[in-house]
Amino acid sequence: MKKILFVFICLIITGCATYTGDKLIELASLPAEPENHENLLKVAKAIDSLYDELKLPDERKIPLDDIHNYDLILEKDDIKFAREKQKVFLIKGNIHVSHCHNSIIIARGNIDISHGSNNILISGNNVNISHDRGGSIVVARGKTDISFANNTTIYSTGDLKISHPRNVISLNTDKRKTSWVHINNILIDPLFEFEESFNK
């Protein structure tokens, strides 16, 4: 009984997330560990849960087998980078990366990428990408805007705008706008708790 009461109090006080999307966004606030290995394992486990929720076919999943070799970057403020590859970013603010490939970005704020491929992007707000050259997975609690999207998987609770889509999968996105082709939307269980109250 005491154990149940303790868990209940934890949920009230800390606001422990139970939805996969909310859990992922919380990772942006992970404290630095003496060994980055522990935080990288937490990220990999959360991404595996995301794959299950999105019901992605194997060919759409970005392998995480060598995530232990990735560099981990934790930042509490807005940050900008020029070129990054095989990085895991846990960012409390907004992040802009000019060229980003084979990386994972989890940010409470906006994610802005100029050129990228094979990234996993989890944003507590909006995602903007100029060119996704292929294979990225985008989860946005807000809107997503992409100029060129190729083999991109997108879960966006706000509007989705893609100028030039190719082989795009859209999940739980209410409004979709493209310049020349229609994008079908697939409905799955919500990744964020606020979607439940929004849909009632």
N, C-alpha and C positions, 0 to 999 in steps of 0.2 A: 504493500500500500504506500509506504514511504517513497519507494522508487518511482511509482506512477505519479505521485504528487510532485516529486522533484522534476520529472520530465515535463509535466504540465506547467510548472512555474518557469522552467527554462524556455518553453515556447512563448509564454506571455512576456517575459522580461527581455529576452534576446531577439524575439521575432524570428526564430529559427525557420528557415525556408523549407517547404516541403515540395515545392514545384521545381522541376529540373532547371528551368530557365532562371528562376530566382536563386537557386543554389549556385549556378554558374556565375551570376553577377556578383554574389557574395565573395567569390574567390578573388575578385579584384582587390579586396581588403585584407588578404592574408598577410600576417606579419612575416618578416624575414626570419628564416631559420638558419642555424649554423651550417646545415647541409641543405642545399637546394633540392636534393633528391626527394625529400619528403613532400615539398610543395609540388614538384613535378608529378609525383605519383597521385596526389590529390586531383590535379588537373586532368591527368589521363583517365582516372576513374570517373570523373564528372563527364568527360567527353564520351566515354563508353556508354554512360547512361543516356546522353543526348542521342547517340546513334540509335539506341533502342527506341526512344520516344519518337524520333523522326521516321522510324521504320525504313532506314536507308538500305538500298541494295549494296552488296559488298563493293561493287565497282564505284560507288559514290562515297564510300568511306575513305578518309585519309588515314593511312596507317600511323599508329603511335608507338610502334615497336622500339624505335630508337629515341623516344622523347627524353630519355635520361642523358642523351648527348646534347640536348638543346641548352642554350644559355637562357637563364631566367632573369627577367628584368622587372623589378617592382618599383612603382612610382606613384606618389600620392598627389602629384600636380599634373597639369597639362604638359604634354611632351611631344617633341618632333624628332623624327629620324630621317636620314636620307636613304640608305640601303640596308636592308636587314634580311637575313635568311636563317632558318632553323632557330628561331627564338620563341620564347614564351613570354608574353607581356601581360602583367597584371597591373592595371592602371586604374587609379581612383578617379582621375579626371578624363580629359579628352586626349586622343592620340592621333597624330598625322604621320604617315610613313610614305615617302615618295615611291620607293620600290620595296615591296615586301613579298617574300616567297617562302612557302613551306614553313609557315609560322602559325602560332596561336596567339590571338589577341583577345583578352577579356577586359573590358573597360566599363566603368559605371557611366561614363560620358559618351561622346560621339567618337566614332572610328572613321577616319578619312584616309583612303588609300588611292594613290595615283595609278600605280601599276602593280598588279599582284597575280599570284596563282597558287593554287593548293594551300590556301589559308583557311583557318577556322576563326571566324570573327564573331564575337559575342558582345553585344552592346546593350547597355542599360538605357540607351537613347536611340540615336540615329546612326545609320551607316551610309557613307558616300564612297563610291568607287568609280574611278574613271575607266579603267580597263581591268577586268578580271579575265586573264588569259586562259583560265581553265581550272575547274575542279574545286573551287572554294565553297565553303559552307558558311552561310551568313545567318545569324540569329539576332534580330533587332527588336527591342521592346518598343521602339518607335518606328520611324519611316526608313525605307531603303531606297537609295537613288544610285543607279549604275548606268553608265553610258554604254559600255560593251560588256556583255555577260556571256561566258561560254562554259557550258556544263556546270553552271552554278546552282547550288541548292539554297533556297531562301525561305526563312521563316521570319515574317515581319508583321507585327500586330498593327502597324500603321500602313499607310499607303506604300505601294511598290511602283517605282517608275524605272523602266529600262528602255533606253533608246534602241539598242540593237541586241535582242536576246537570241541565244542559240542553245537549244537543248537545256532550257531552264526548268527547274522544279520549284513551284511555289506552294508554300504550306501556310494555312490559316491566315492568308492575306486578304483583307476585305476588298480593297480597291487596287486594281492593277492597270497600269498604263504603259503602252509601248508605241513605237513609231510605225510598226508595220506588221506585227503578228500578234495573235491572241495567246495569252498564257493561261492555261487551266490552273485551278487552285484545288489543292487536296486538303481536306479537313482531317485533322488529327486531334488528340487530346491536348488541351492547353499546356504550354510550357511555363506560363506565368499566372500567378494567383489572381491578379486583377482581371484577367480575361473571363474568369468564372463569373464574377460580379457584373462584368460588362455585358455578358451574354444573357443574364437573367432578365 
